[in-house]
Amino acid sequence: MIKKMQRNGVRRAHSLWCKSLTHNLPHHPSIDKFQGRDYCSTSNSCNDDKSFGKESFPWKRHSRKVSQRQLLFGNSTVSGTLWEPKHFHTFSNDKKLLREVPKFVKIVEVGPRDGLQNEKNIVPTSVKVELIRRLVSAGLPVVEATSFVSPKWVPQLADAKNVMDAVNSLHGARFPVLAPNLKGFEAAVSAGAKEVAIFASASESFSLTDINSTIQESLLRYRAVATAAKEHSIPVLEGAVPPSKVAHVVKELYDMGCFEISLGDTIGIGTPGSVVPMLEAVMAAVPAEKLAVHFHDTYGQALANILVSLQMGINIVDSSVAGLGGCPSYQK
Ligand SMILES: CC(C)(COP(=O)([O-])OP(=O)([O-])OC[C@H]1O[C@@H](n2cnc3c(N)ncnc32)[C@H](O)[C@@H]1OP(=O)([O-])[O-])[C@@H](O)C(=O)NCCC(=O)NCCSC(=O)C[C@@](C)(O)CC(=O)[O-]
């Protein structure tokens, strides 16, 4: 996101913001990156994408061989809804467009979790904690602090308990953590977490790669987490990923009691042309106020995607400090 902002000429405001957060943090390659020495990071990087298995991704970048019209109307599940005449009318002729953007937008900062989970070098706990402290003092109301996932799968966040021990003494923000199963949920609760986020994929192949289970198995697992969370009065968020079955998975998670569902374009291939129909489908199943969006700027589309989401009534947006981010299961 930050990279895109730089290209659009608003670098100063944002690089100052990032710098104030990361200035004087102990020397570490990941932190050096925040400080501008190397912005080409993880899944937000300029590297090319790859697909998962044989499943087709409606959000996936289309081949350049198809015509522009096919690009927009392609035969995927997201075909062309944005660009039907009614949408042209709404988006290009309606002078009230900007007034339709929500008056209040909540930013959910996921850098310490999504950003650092994919760093090659493991960031020391003290640096993570200092970063979180600075994000809170910058005024961010929600900072995803870490993940209680298997350290074999994500060694970068193996210090989740220690991070939470330190974060528990910080005030002024909420600190949700990720939990992929009951084991993670229980560890999160004993470490003092007050909110957990679960993450389900709408893609079978991605689900297998990321959490070693089918979508159905993951939903069963999450039902157990949601039930345990209700018993502890702990709110559950959800970070869903890609394409075709998004609305179905989102509805399942909503019915399970998730209070907020973040729609993640994990590999950064979303464009307004795919985001609008995806949101239309999801918003037909779940109220807009329950939804958040989570974009990666891999191909420079994050700001455009955020804008159309705001215009459609979404008012919760995930951010990641310095544009860090990426999913360890998705390696280029
Ligand atoms: C889900 C599992 C655990 C399945 O992994 P598995 O290997 O199938 O698990 P298992 O149940 O067979 O257990 C294997 C071992 O892991 C342990 N284990 C089991 N669970 C836990 C736990 N919670 N915490 C700590 N340890 C755990 C368990 O105790 C056992 O230990 P052993 O007996 O071998 O010593 C694994 O696949 C996993 O941890 N995956 C996490 C992957 C991940 O974090 N991905 C990134 C998050 S998603 C994301 O970034 C996208 C998002 C949300 O940001 C949106 C966007 O970016 O767009």
The ligand as an SDF file (V2000), in Angstrom:
LIG
                    3D

 58 60  0  0  0  0  0  0  0  0999 V2000
   -3.2270  -25.2800   11.3340 C   0  0  0  0  0  0  0  0  0  0  0  0
   -1.9290  -26.0140   11.5830 C   0  0  0  0  0  0  0  0  0  0  0  0
   -1.5380  -25.9710   13.0500 C   0  0  0  0  0  0  0  0  0  0  0  0
   -2.0970  -27.4310   11.1350 C   0  0  0  0  0  0  0  0  0  0  0  0
   -0.8540  -28.0750   11.0930 O   0  0  0  0  0  0  0  0  0  0  0  0
   -0.7490  -29.6590   11.2070 P   0  0  0  0  0  0  0  0  0  0  0  0
    0.6980  -30.0240   11.0220 O   0  0  0  0  0  0  0  0  0  0  0  0
   -1.7450  -30.2770   10.2980 O   0  0  0  0  0  0  0  0  0  0  0  0
   -1.2180  -29.8320   12.7240 O   0  0  0  0  0  0  0  0  0  0  0  0
   -1.4130  -31.0860   13.6070 P   0  0  0  0  0  0  0  0  0  0  0  0
   -2.6970  -30.9130   14.3120 O   0  0  0  0  0  0  0  0  0  0  0  0
   -1.1800  -32.3610   12.8290 O   0  0  0  0  0  0  0  0  0  0  0  0
   -0.2110  -30.9240   14.6510 O   0  0  0  0  0  0  0  0  0  0  0  0
    1.1480  -31.0020   14.2430 C   0  0  0  0  0  0  0  0  0  0  0  0
    2.0170  -30.3830   15.3200 C   0  0  0  0  0  0  0  0  0  0  0  0
    1.7430  -28.9790   15.4260 O   0  0  0  0  0  0  0  0  0  0  0  0
    1.3290  -28.6840   16.7650 C   0  0  0  0  0  0  0  0  0  0  0  0
    0.2910  -27.6430   16.7170 N   0  0  0  0  0  0  0  0  0  0  0  0
   -0.9240  -27.7360   16.1600 C   0  0  0  0  0  0  0  0  0  0  0  0
   -1.5700  -26.5870   16.3170 N   0  0  0  0  0  0  0  0  0  0  0  0
   -0.7510  -25.7430   16.9730 C   0  0  0  0  0  0  0  0  0  0  0  0
   -0.8760  -24.4170   17.4130 C   0  0  0  0  0  0  0  0  0  0  0  0
   -1.9740  -23.6990   17.1970 N   0  0  0  0  0  0  0  0  0  0  0  0
    0.1470  -23.8580   18.0540 N   0  0  0  0  0  0  0  0  0  0  0  0
    1.2880  -24.5620   18.2850 C   0  0  0  0  0  0  0  0  0  0  0  0
    1.4690  -25.8350   17.8690 N   0  0  0  0  0  0  0  0  0  0  0  0
    0.4430  -26.4190   17.2300 C   0  0  0  0  0  0  0  0  0  0  0  0
    0.8160  -29.9980   17.3220 C   0  0  0  0  0  0  0  0  0  0  0  0
    0.8540  -29.9920   18.7200 O   0  0  0  0  0  0  0  0  0  0  0  0
    1.7750  -30.9630   16.7020 C   0  0  0  0  0  0  0  0  0  0  0  0
    3.0040  -30.8740   17.4090 O   0  0  0  0  0  0  0  0  0  0  0  0
    3.9560  -32.1730   17.5660 P   0  0  0  0  0  0  0  0  0  0  0  0
    3.1360  -33.2000   18.2650 O   0  0  0  0  0  0  0  0  0  0  0  0
    4.3200  -32.5790   16.1620 O   0  0  0  0  0  0  0  0  0  0  0  0
    5.1230  -31.6330   18.3530 O   0  0  0  0  0  0  0  0  0  0  0  0
   -0.7750  -25.3930   10.7310 C   0  0  0  0  0  0  0  0  0  0  0  0
   -1.0640  -25.5890    9.3870 O   0  0  0  0  0  0  0  0  0  0  0  0
   -0.5870  -23.9330   10.9870 C   0  0  0  0  0  0  0  0  0  0  0  0
   -0.2030  -23.5190   12.0670 O   0  0  0  0  0  0  0  0  0  0  0  0
   -0.8160  -23.0900    9.9490 N   0  0  0  0  0  0  0  0  0  0  0  0
   -0.6930  -21.6580   10.1020 C   0  0  0  0  0  0  0  0  0  0  0  0
   -0.4450  -21.0500    8.7810 C   0  0  0  0  0  0  0  0  0  0  0  0
   -0.4480  -19.5520    8.8910 C   0  0  0  0  0  0  0  0  0  0  0  0
   -0.2890  -18.9570    9.9470 O   0  0  0  0  0  0  0  0  0  0  0  0
   -0.6370  -18.9190    7.7550 N   0  0  0  0  0  0  0  0  0  0  0  0
   -0.6590  -17.5000    7.7020 C   0  0  0  0  0  0  0  0  0  0  0  0
   -1.9530  -16.9360    8.2120 C   0  0  0  0  0  0  0  0  0  0  0  0
   -3.1900  -16.7050    6.9730 S   0  0  0  0  0  0  0  0  0  0  0  0
   -2.7360  -15.2360    6.2480 C   0  0  0  0  0  0  0  0  0  0  0  0
   -1.7050  -14.7240    6.4780 O   0  0  0  0  0  0  0  0  0  0  0  0
   -3.7110  -14.5880    5.3630 C   0  0  0  0  0  0  0  0  0  0  0  0
   -4.4030  -13.3780    5.9990 C   0  0  0  0  0  0  0  0  0  0  0  0
   -5.3420  -13.8150    7.1040 C   0  0  0  0  0  0  0  0  0  0  0  0
   -3.4420  -12.4870    6.5620 O   0  0  0  0  0  0  0  0  0  0  0  0
   -5.2000  -12.6450    4.9230 C   0  0  0  0  0  0  0  0  0  0  0  0
   -4.3340  -12.0320    3.8400 C   0  0  0  0  0  0  0  0  0  0  0  0
   -3.1260  -11.8580    4.0030 O   0  0  0  0  0  0  0  0  0  0  0  0
   -4.9210  -11.7000    2.7890 O   0  0  0  0  0  0  0  0  0  0  0  0
  1  2  1  0
  2  3  1  0
  2  4  1  0
  2 36  1  0
  4  5  1  0
  5  6  1  0
  6  7  2  0
  6  8  1  0
  6  9  1  0
  9 10  1  0
 10 11  2  0
 10 12  1  0
 10 13  1  0
 13 14  1  0
 14 15  1  0
 15 16  1  0
 15 30  1  0
 16 17  1  0
 17 18  1  0
 17 28  1  0
 18 19  1  0
 18 27  1  0
 19 20  2  0
 20 21  1  0
 21 22  1  0
 21 27  2  0
 22 23  1  0
 22 24  2  0
 24 25  1  0
 25 26  2  0
 26 27  1  0
 28 29  1  0
 28 30  1  0
 30 31  1  0
 31 32  1  0
 32 33  2  0
 32 34  1  0
 32 35  1  0
 36 37  1  0
 36 38  1  0
 38 39  2  0
 38 40  1  0
 40 41  1  0
 41 42  1  0
 42 43  1  0
 43 44  2  0
 43 45  1  0
 45 46  1  0
 46 47  1  0
 47 48  1  0
 48 49  1  0
 49 50  2  0
 49 51  1  0
 51 52  1  0
 52 53  1  0
 52 54  1  0
 52 55  1  0
 55 56  1  0
 56 57  2  0
 56 58  1  0
M  CHG  5   8  -1  12  -1  34  -1  35  -1  58  -1
M  END
$$$$
